[in-house]
C-alpha cells in the first residue's frame, strides 16, 4: 500500500467517525446502527455489558429516552493495518441536557461535559468502512460522583 492509498483510507475512516457523531446527535439511530457490521460489538463509554450485533445496537439507541446532546470528536488517529482493517483512537467530549420548555436552547446538565475515548476496530465492507468493535471509556468521573 502506498502513502496515497493509506491517506485515502485514513480520510475515509475519519469521515466514518464524524458521520457517526453527526447521526448520533441528530438521533438518527438507523444511520448510527448502519455504521456497524452485523456482528459488531459496542461498549458504551458509560459502561455496562457489551452490546453485540447491529440489531441489538440499534435497540440500545432506541430504548434510551431522548435528550439534548452534542458530541465533539478530537484527536482522531487512524492506524491502517491493511487494505481492509484499521484501528482508530479518538477523544470524545459529550455535552448533554434537557430540552427547554416551549423551545429554545436546552439546559446543560450539571454532569456535563463528559470526556472520554473511543478505541475502534473498523473493517472495509461492501458498503464501506464500518465499526466492528467500538469501545468507549470515560477519562474523568462526572462532577459530584464520589471522591
BAROGU-308057 format. One record per residue: residue in three letters; residue number from 1; x negated, y, z negated of N, C-alpha, C, O, CB in turn. Coordinates in steps of 0.1 Angstrom, whole numbers, plus 2048, in hexadecimal, padded with zeros to 3 digits. Glycine has a CB too. Example, Ala and Ser with C-alpha at 12.3 -4.5 7.8 and 13.67 -1.06 7.14 Angstrom:
REC/Ala/1/77C/7C7/7B2/785/7D3/7B2/77C/7DF/7B2/772/7DF/7AB/78F/7D3/7A6
REC/Ser/2/780/7EA/7B9/777/7F5/7B9/77F/800/7B1/77A/80B/7B0/773/7FA/7C7
END
This chain:
REC/Unk/1/7F8/7F4/800/800/800/800/7F7/80C/800/7EE/80D/7F8/80A/800/7F4
REC/Unk/2/7FA/816/809/7F2/822/80A/7F8/82C/800/802/82B/7FB/7F1/827/818
REC/Unk/3/7F1/837/7FF/7F5/842/7F6/802/849/7FA/80A/84C/7F1/7EA/84D/7F5
REC/Unk/4/805/84A/807/811/84F/80B/81D/846/807/828/84B/803/811/852/81A
REC/Unk/5/81B/839/809/826/830/805/828/830/7F6/834/830/7F2/822/822/80A
REC/Unk/6/81D/831/7EF/81E/832/7E0/826/83E/7DC/82F/83E/7D3/810/831/7DA
REC/Unk/7/822/84A/7E2/829/856/7DE/838/856/7E2/840/85B/7DB/822/862/7E5
REC/Unk/8/83B/850/7ED/849/84F/7F1/851/846/7E7/85C/84A/7E3/84A/848/7FF
REC/Unk/9/84B/83B/7E3/852/833/7D8/853/83B/7CB/85E/83B/7C5/84A/826/7D6
REC/Unk/10/849/842/7C7/84A/84A/7BB/855/855/7BC/85C/857/7B3/83C/851/7B8
REC/Unk/11/856/85B/7C8/861/865/7CA/86E/85F/7C9/878/864/7C3/85E/86C/7D7
REC/Unk/12/870/853/7D0/87D/84C/7D0/881/848/7C2/88D/849/7BE/87C/840/7D9
REC/Unk/13/878/843/7BA/87B/83F/7AC/87E/84B/7A3/886/84A/79B/870/836/7A7
REC/Unk/14/876/856/7A5/879/862/79D/887/867/7A0/88E/86B/797/86E/86D/7A0
REC/Unk/15/88B/866/7AD/898/86A/7B1/8A3/861/7AA/8AD/866/7A6/89A/869/7C0
REC/Unk/16/8A0/854/7A9/8A9/84A/7A2/8AB/84F/794/8B7/84F/78F/8A3/83C/7A3
REC/Unk/17/8A0/852/78D/8A1/857/77F/8AA/863/77E/8B3/864/775/893/85A/779
REC/Unk/18/8A8/86D/787/8B0/879/786/8BE/877/78B/8C7/87D/785/8A9/884/78F
REC/Unk/19/8C0/86E/795/8CE/86B/799/8D6/865/78E/8E2/869/78C/8CE/862/7A5
REC/Unk/20/8D0/85C/786/8D6/856/77B/8DA/860/770/8E5/860/76B/8CD/84C/774
REC/Unk/21/8D2/86A/76E/8D5/874/764/8E0/87D/768/8E9/880/760/8C8/87D/761
REC/Unk/22/8E0/881/775/8EB/88A/77A/8F8/882/779/902/888/775/8E8/88E/788
REC/Unk/23/8F8/875/77D/904/86D/77C/909/86C/76E/915/86C/76B/902/860/783
REC/Unk/24/900/869/765/903/867/757/909/874/751/914/873/74B/8F6/864/74F
REC/Unk/25/904/880/754/909/88C/74F/917/88F/755/91F/895/74E/900/898/751
REC/Unk/26/919/88B/761/926/88C/768/930/881/763/93C/882/767/925/88C/777
REC/Unk/27/92B/878/75B/933/86D/756/939/865/762/944/860/762/93E/871/74D
REC/Unk/28/930/864/76D/934/85B/778/92E/84D/776/923/84A/77A/92E/862/786
REC/Unk/29/936/846/76E/931/839/769/92F/82F/774/926/826/773/93A/833/75E
REC/Unk/30/937/830/77E/935/826/78A/928/828/790/921/81F/793/940/828/794
REC/Unk/31/924/835/792/917/838/798/90C/834/78F/902/82E/793/916/847/79C
REC/Unk/32/90D/837/782/903/833/779/900/824/779/8F5/81F/77A/907/837/76A
REC/Unk/33/90B/81C/778/90A/80E/778/904/808/785/8FD/7FE/786/918/807/775
REC/Unk/34/908/80F/791/903/80A/79E/8F4/80C/79F/8EE/806/7A8/90A/812/7A9
REC/Unk/35/8EE/814/796/8DF/816/797/8D7/80B/78F/8CB/80C/78E/8DC/823/791
REC/Unk/36/8DF/801/78A/8D9/7F5/784/8DA/7E9/78D/8E3/7E9/795/8DF/7F2/776
REC/Unk/37/8D1/7DF/78B/8D3/7D3/792/8DE/7CB/78C/8E2/7CE/780/8C5/7CA/792
REC/Unk/38/8E3/7C1/792/8EE/7B9/78D/8EA/7B2/77F/8F3/7B1/776/8F2/7AE/797
REC/Unk/39/8DE/7AF/77E/8D9/7A8/772/8D1/7B1/768/8C9/7AC/760/8D1/79C/776
REC/Unk/40/8D2/7BE/76A/8CA/7C7/762/8CD/7C6/753/8D7/7C0/74E/8CE/7D5/766
REC/Unk/41/8C3/7CB/74C/8C3/7CC/73D/8C2/7DA/739/8B8/7E1/73D/8B9/7C2/736
REC/Unk/42/8CB/7DF/731/8CB/7ED/72D/8CB/7EE/71E/8D3/7E8/717/8D7/7F5/732
REC/Unk/43/8C1/7F5/718/8C0/7F7/70A/8C1/806/707/8B8/80E/70C/8B3/7F2/704
REC/Unk/44/8CC/80A/701/8CE/819/6FE/8C3/81E/6F5/8BE/817/6EC/8DC/81B/6F8
REC/Unk/45/8C0/82B/6F7/8B7/832/6ED/8BC/831/6DF/8B4/831/6D6/8B4/840/6F2
REC/Unk/46/8C9/832/6DD/8CF/832/6D0/8CE/824/6C9/8D2/823/6BD/8DD/837/6D0
REC/Unk/47/8CA/81A/6D0/8C9/80C/6CA/8D5/803/6CE/8DC/806/6D7/8C8/80D/6BC
REC/Unk/48/8D6/7F9/6C6/8E0/7EF/6C9/8DB/7E3/6D1/8CF/7E3/6D5/8EC/7F5/6D0
REC/Unk/49/8E3/7DA/6D4/8DF/7CE/6DB/8DD/7D1/6EA/8E4/7DB/6EF/8EA/7C3/6DA
REC/Unk/50/8D5/7CA/6F1/8D3/7CC/6FF/8E0/7CA/706/8E8/7C1/702/8C8/7C3/705
REC/Unk/51/8E3/7D1/711/8EE/7D0/719/8EA/7C9/726/8E1/7CE/72D/8F6/7DD/71C
REC/Unk/52/8EF/7BD/729/8EA/7B5/734/8F4/7B5/73F/900/7B1/73D/8E7/7A7/72F
REC/Unk/53/8F0/7B8/74B/8F8/7B8/757/8FF/7C5/75A/903/7CC/752/903/7AD/755
REC/Unk/54/900/7C7/767/906/7D4/76C/914/7D6/767/918/7E1/763/906/7D4/77C
REC/Unk/55/91C/7CC/767/92A/7CD/763/92B/7D1/754/933/7D9/750/932/7C0/765
REC/Unk/56/922/7CB/74C/922/7CE/73D/91D/7DC/73B/921/7E3/732/91A/7C4/736
REC/Unk/57/913/7E0/743/90E/7EE/742/919/7F8/745/91B/802/73E/902/7F0/74C
REC/Unk/58/920/7F5/750/92C/7FE/754/936/7FF/748/93A/80A/745/933/7F9/761
REC/Unk/59/939/7F3/743/943/7F3/738/93E/7FB/72C/945/801/725/946/7E4/734
REC/Unk/60/931/7FA/729/92B/801/71E/92C/810/71F/92E/818/716/91C/7FE/71C
REC/Unk/61/92C/815/72C/92E/823/72F/93D/827/72D/940/831/726/929/827/73D
REC/Unk/62/946/81F/732/954/823/732/95A/821/724/964/827/721/95C/81B/73C
REC/Unk/63/954/819/71C/959/816/70E/956/822/705/95C/822/6FA/953/809/709
REC/Unk/64/94D/82A/708/949/835/700/953/841/701/957/843/70C/93A/83A/702
REC/Unk/65/955/848/6F7/95E/854/6F8/957/85F/700/94B/860/6FF/962/859/6EA
REC/Unk/66/95E/866/708/958/871/710/952/87C/706/956/87E/6FB/963/878/719
REC/Unk/67/947/882/70B/940/88C/703/93A/896/70D/937/893/719/936/886/6FA
REC/Unk/68/937/8A2/708/930/8AB/710/921/8A7/70E/91C/8A5/703/932/8BA/70B
REC/Unk/69/91A/8A7/719/90C/8A2/718/903/8A8/724/908/8AB/72E/90B/893/718
REC/Unk/70/8F7/8A9/721/8ED/8AD/72B/8E0/8A7/728/8DA/8A9/71D/8EC/8BD/72C
REC/Unk/71/8DB/89E/731/8CE/898/730/8C4/8A0/738/8C6/8A6/743/8CF/889/736
REC/Unk/72/8B8/8A1/732/8AD/8A7/739/8A2/89D/739/89D/897/72F/8A8/8B5/731
REC/Unk/73/89D/899/745/893/890/747/886/897/74A/885/8A0/752/896/885/752
REC/Unk/74/87B/892/744/86E/898/746/863/88E/746/865/882/742/86B/8A3/73B
REC/Unk/75/857/892/74B/84B/889/74A/84E/87B/751/84A/871/74B/847/887/73C
REC/Unk/76/855/87B/75C/858/86F/763/84B/86A/769/845/871/771/863/871/76E
REC/Unk/77/847/85E/765/83A/858/76A/83D/84A/770/842/841/769/830/857/75F
REC/Unk/78/83B/849/77D/83E/83D/784/831/835/787/827/83B/78D/845/840/792
REC/Unk/79/830/829/783/825/820/786/829/816/78F/830/80C/78C/81F/81A/779
REC/Unk/80/826/817/79C/82A/80E/7A6/821/801/7A5/815/801/7A5/828/814/7B5
REC/Unk/81/829/7F6/7A3/822/7E9/7A1/820/7E2/7AF/817/7DA/7B1/829/7E0/798
REC/Unk/82/829/7E5/7B8/829/7DE/7C5/834/7E5/7CE/83B/7EE/7C9/82C/7CF/7C4
REC/Unk/83/836/7E0/7DA/840/7E6/7E2/84E/7E5/7DE/857/7EC/7E3/83F/7E0/7F0
REC/Unk/84/851/7DC/7D4/85F/7DA/7CF/861/7DB/7C0/86C/7D9/7BB/864/7CD/7D4
REC/Unk/85/856/7DF/7B9/857/7E0/7AA/84F/7EC/7A5/844/7EF/7AB/853/7D3/7A3
REC/Unk/86/854/7F2/79B/84D/7FD/794/851/7FE/786/85C/7FA/782/84F/80A/79C
REC/Unk/87/849/804/77E/84C/807/770/84D/816/76F/846/81E/776/841/802/766
REC/Unk/88/856/81B/766/859/829/765/859/82D/756/85F/825/74E/866/82E/76C
REC/Unk/89/853/838/753/854/83D/745/859/84C/747/855/853/750/847/83D/73D
REC/Unk/90/862/850/73E/867/85D/73E/86C/862/730/86F/85A/728/873/85F/748
REC/Unk/91/86C/86F/72F/871/875/722/87F/87A/724/881/880/72F/867/880/71D
REC/Unk/92/887/878/71B/895/87C/71C/898/886/710/895/883/705/89F/870/71C
REC/Unk/93/89F/891/713/8A4/899/709/8B3/89A/70C/8B8/89D/717/89E/8A8/70A
REC/Unk/94/8BB/897/701/8CA/896/703/8D1/8A0/6FA/8CF/8A0/6EE/8CE/887/700
REC/Unk/95/8D8/8A8/700/8E1/8B2/6F9/8EF/8AC/6F9/8F4/8A9/704/8E0/8C0/6FF
REC/Unk/96/8F6/8AB/6EE/904/8A7/6ED/90C/8B0/6E6/907/8B8/6DD/904/899/6E7
REC/Unk/97/919/8B0/6E8/922/8B8/6E1/931/8B4/6E4/933/8AB/6EB/920/8C7/6E4
REC/Unk/98/93A/8BD/6DF/948/8BB/6E1/94D/8C5/6EA/949/8D1/6E9/94F/8BA/6D3
REC/Unk/99/957/8C2/6F2/95D/8CB/6FB/964/8D6/6F2/96A/8D3/6E8/967/8C4/704
REC/Unk/100/964/8E2/6F7/96A/8ED/6F0/979/8ED/6F3/97E/8EA/6FE/964/8FB/6F4
REC/Unk/101/981/8EF/6E8/990/8F0/6EA/993/8FC/6F4/98D/907/6F2/997/8F2/6DD
REC/Unk/102/99B/8F9/6FD/99F/904/707/995/906/711/996/910/718/9A2/910/6FF
REC/Unk/103/98B/8FD/713/980/8FF/71D/975/907/717/973/908/70B/986/906/729
REC/Unk/104/96C/90C/720/960/913/71C/955/909/719/956/8FD/71C/963/91B/70F
REC/Unk/105/94A/90F/714/93E/906/712/940/8FD/706/947/901/6FC/932/910/70F
REC/Unk/106/93B/8F1/707/93C/8E8/6FC/934/8ED/6F0/92B/8F5/6F1/937/8DA/700
REC/Unk/107/938/8E8/6E4/930/8EA/6D8/926/8E0/6D6/929/8D4/6D6/93A/8EB/6CB
REC/Unk/108/919/8E4/6D5/90E/8DB/6D4/90F/8D4/6C6/911/8DA/6BC/900/8E2/6D5
REC/Unk/109/90D/8C7/6C6/90D/8BF/6BA/900/8C2/6B1/8F6/8C5/6B7/90D/8B0/6BD
REC/Unk/110/902/8C2/6A4/8F7/8C5/69B/8EB/8BB/69C/8E0/8BE/699/8FC/8C6/68D
REC/Unk/111/8EE/8AF/6A1/8E4/8A4/6A3/8DD/8A6/6B0/8D4/89E/6B3/8EA/897/6A2
REC/Unk/112/8E0/8B0/6B8/8DA/8B2/6C5/8CF/8BC/6C4/8D1/8C6/6BC/8E5/8B6/6CF
REC/Unk/113/8C5/8BB/6CC/8C2/8B1/6D6/8BC/8A4/6D0/8B6/8A4/6C5/8BA/8B7/6E1
REC/Unk/114/8BD/899/6D8/8B6/88D/6D5/8AB/88C/6DF/8AC/88F/6EB/8C0/881/6D6
REC/Unk/115/89F/887/6DA/894/886/6E3/88F/878/6E3/88D/872/6D8/888/890/6DE
REC/Unk/116/88D/872/6EF/888/864/6EF/881/861/6FC/87D/86A/704/894/85B/6EE
REC/Unk/117/880/854/6FF/879/850/70B/881/845/712/889/83E/70B/86B/84B/708
REC/Unk/118/87F/843/71F/884/837/726/877/831/72C/86E/837/731/88E/83B/731
REC/Unk/119/877/823/72B/86D/81B/732/875/812/73B/87E/80A/736/864/813/727
REC/Unk/120/872/812/748/87B/80B/751/872/802/75A/867/804/75D/882/815/75A
REC/Unk/121/879/7F7/75E/874/7EF/769/87E/7F1/774/88A/7EF/773/873/7DF/765
REC/Unk/122/879/7F6/780/882/7F8/78B/87E/7EF/797/872/7EC/798/882/807/790
REC/Unk/123/887/7EB/79F/885/7E2/7AA/88B/7E7/7B7/896/7EE/7B6/889/7D3/7A7
REC/Unk/124/885/7E4/7C2/88B/7E7/7CF/896/7DD/7D2/893/7D1/7D1/880/7E8/7DA
REC/Unk/125/8A2/7E2/7D6/8AD/7D9/7DA/8B1/7DD/7E8/8AD/7E7/7ED/8B8/7D9/7CF
REC/Unk/126/8BA/7D6/7EE/8C0/7DA/7FB/8C7/7E8/7FA/8C8/7EF/804/8C9/7D0/800
REC/Unk/127/8CB/7EC/7EE/8D2/7F9/7EC/8C8/803/7E7/8CD/80E/7E3/8DE/7F7/7E3
REC/Unk/128/8BB/800/7E7/8B1/80A/7E2/8AC/806/7D4/8AF/7FB/7CF/8B7/818/7E1
REC/Unk/129/8A5/80F/7CE/89F/80C/7C1/8AA/80C/7B6/8B3/814/7B6/894/817/7BD
REC/Unk/130/8A9/802/7AD/8B2/800/7A2/8AB/7FD/795/8A0/7F7/796/8BD/7F5/7A6
REC/Unk/131/8B2/800/78A/8AC/7FC/77D/8AF/7EE/77B/8BA/7E9/77C/8B3/805/772
REC/Unk/132/8A4/7E6/778/8A6/7D8/774/8A5/7D7/764/8AC/7CF/75E/89B/7CF/77A
REC/Unk/133/89D/7E0/75E/89C/7E1/750/89B/7F0/74D/893/7F7/752/890/7D9/74A
REC/Unk/134/8A4/7F4/744/8A3/802/73F/8A4/802/730/8AE/7FE/72A/8AF/80B/745
REC/Unk/135/898/806/72A/897/806/71B/895/814/716/88B/81A/719/88C/7FC/717
REC/Unk/136/89F/818/70E/89E/825/708/89A/824/6F9/89C/81A/6F3/8AB/82D/709
REC/Unk/137/894/82F/6F4/890/830/6E6/890/83E/6E2/88D/847/6EA/881/829/6E4
REC/Unk/138/893/840/6D6/893/84E/6D0/885/850/6CA/87F/847/6C5/89E/850/6C5
REC/Unk/139/880/85C/6CC/872/860/6C7/873/867/6BA/869/868/6B3/86B/868/6D1
REC/Unk/140/87E/86D/6B7/880/874/6AA/88E/870/6A4/897/86D/6AC/880/883/6AC
REC/Unk/141/88F/86F/697/89C/86D/691/8A5/879/693/89F/885/692/89B/86A/682
REC/Unk/142/8B2/878/695/8BA/884/696/8BA/88B/689/8B9/885/67E/8C8/880/69A
REC/Unk/143/8BB/898/689/8BB/8A0/67D/8C6/89B/673/8D1/898/677/8BE/8AF/681
REC/Unk/144/8C1/89A/666/8CA/897/65C/8CC/888/65A/8D5/883/653/8D7/89D/65E
REC/Unk/145/8C4/87F/661/8C5/871/660/8BA/86B/658/8B1/865/65E/8C6/86A/66D
REC/Unk/146/8BA/86D/64B/8B0/867/642/8A2/86D/643/89F/875/64C/8AE/858/646
REC/Unk/147/89A/869/63A/88D/86F/639/882/865/63A/876/868/639/88B/876/62C
END
